Amino acid sequence: MSDNMTLGESGALDAIYKVPVEISVVLGKSHLRVNQLLKLGRGAVVELDQKTNQPVEIYANDILVARGEVVITEGDRIGVTLTELVKSIYSGTLDHR
């Protein structure tokens, strides 16, 4: 604890660090009309606006915070390697989805 931080401030900071944050990764987006949506069935492919080599967007509580590349992790799980932090989160402006 720093000399300038009181015990109460330290406890508040600890509480903030424990706040849950939902992380979402967006592979791409697509726009469909309702009639197209209703025709979708098993095996249907919805084409997204992203190319396979483009970075995916990473959101924290619906706020764009980074971009990255999709990777396969141990145990055949999907993960994301962060390649870019979005500067707007540090400048005070937030990019919402």
C-alpha positions as CSV (number, residue, x, y, z in Angstrom):
1,M,0.0,0.0,0.0
2,S,1.4,3.4,-0.9
3,D,2.0,6.2,1.6
4,N,-0.8,8.3,0.0
5,M,-3.4,5.5,0.0
6,T,-5.6,5.0,3.1
7,L,-6.7,1.6,4.3
8,G,-10.3,2.4,3.1
9,E,-9.0,3.3,-0.4
10,S,-7.0,0.1,-0.5
11,G,-10.1,-2.0,0.3
12,A,-12.2,-0.2,-2.3
13,L,-9.5,-0.9,-4.9
14,D,-9.5,-4.6,-3.9
15,A,-13.2,-4.6,-4.4
16,I,-12.9,-3.1,-7.8
17,Y,-10.4,-5.7,-8.9
18,K,-12.9,-8.4,-8.0
19,V,-15.7,-7.0,-10.2
20,P,-16.5,-9.6,-12.9
21,V,-16.0,-8.5,-16.5
22,E,-17.6,-10.4,-19.4
23,I,-15.2,-10.8,-22.4
24,S,-16.7,-11.4,-25.8
25,V,-14.9,-12.0,-29.1
26,V,-16.7,-11.1,-32.3
27,L,-15.6,-13.2,-35.3
28,G,-17.7,-11.0,-37.7
29,K,-21.2,-9.7,-38.4
30,S,-23.9,-10.4,-40.9
31,H,-27.2,-8.8,-41.7
32,L,-30.2,-11.0,-42.6
33,R,-33.9,-10.2,-43.2
34,V,-36.3,-12.1,-41.1
35,N,-37.4,-14.3,-44.0
36,Q,-33.8,-15.3,-44.5
37,L,-33.3,-16.0,-40.8
38,L,-36.4,-18.3,-40.7
39,K,-35.0,-20.3,-43.6
40,L,-31.8,-21.2,-41.8
41,G,-31.5,-24.8,-40.7
42,R,-28.9,-27.3,-39.6
43,G,-25.9,-27.1,-41.9
44,A,-26.7,-23.6,-43.1
45,V,-23.7,-21.2,-43.4
46,V,-24.0,-17.6,-42.5
47,E,-21.4,-15.6,-44.3
48,L,-19.7,-12.9,-42.1
49,D,-18.2,-9.6,-43.1
50,Q,-14.7,-10.6,-41.9
51,K,-12.0,-12.4,-44.0
52,T,-10.1,-15.3,-42.4
53,N,-6.9,-13.2,-42.0
54,Q,-8.6,-10.2,-40.4
55,P,-8.3,-9.6,-36.7
56,V,-11.3,-10.3,-34.4
57,E,-12.7,-7.7,-32.0
58,I,-12.5,-8.2,-28.3
59,Y,-15.0,-6.6,-26.0
60,A,-15.1,-6.2,-22.2
61,N,-18.7,-5.6,-21.1
62,D,-19.7,-4.5,-24.6
63,I,-16.8,-2.0,-24.9
64,L,-14.2,-2.6,-27.6
65,V,-10.9,-3.0,-25.8
66,A,-8.6,-4.9,-28.2
67,R,-8.2,-6.9,-31.4
68,G,-6.6,-10.2,-31.9
69,E,-6.1,-13.5,-33.8
70,V,-8.0,-16.7,-33.2
71,V,-5.8,-19.6,-32.0
72,I,-6.4,-23.2,-31.0
73,T,-5.2,-23.8,-27.4
74,E,-4.3,-27.0,-25.6
75,G,-7.3,-29.3,-25.4
76,D,-8.7,-28.1,-28.7
77,R,-10.2,-25.0,-27.2
78,I,-10.5,-21.7,-29.1
79,G,-8.5,-18.7,-27.8
80,V,-7.5,-15.2,-28.9
81,T,-4.0,-13.8,-29.1
82,L,-4.2,-10.0,-28.5
83,T,-2.5,-8.1,-31.2
84,E,-3.7,-4.5,-30.6
85,L,-5.1,-2.6,-27.6
86,V,-7.7,-0.1,-28.6
87,K,-6.5,3.4,-27.6
88,S,-9.9,4.9,-27.0
89,I,-10.2,3.1,-23.7
90,Y,-7.2,5.0,-22.4
91,S,-8.2,8.4,-23.8
92,G,-11.6,8.4,-22.1
93,T,-13.7,7.8,-25.2
94,L,-15.4,4.4,-25.3
95,D,-16.4,2.5,-28.4
96,H,-19.6,0.6,-27.6
97,R,-20.9,-2.2,-29.8
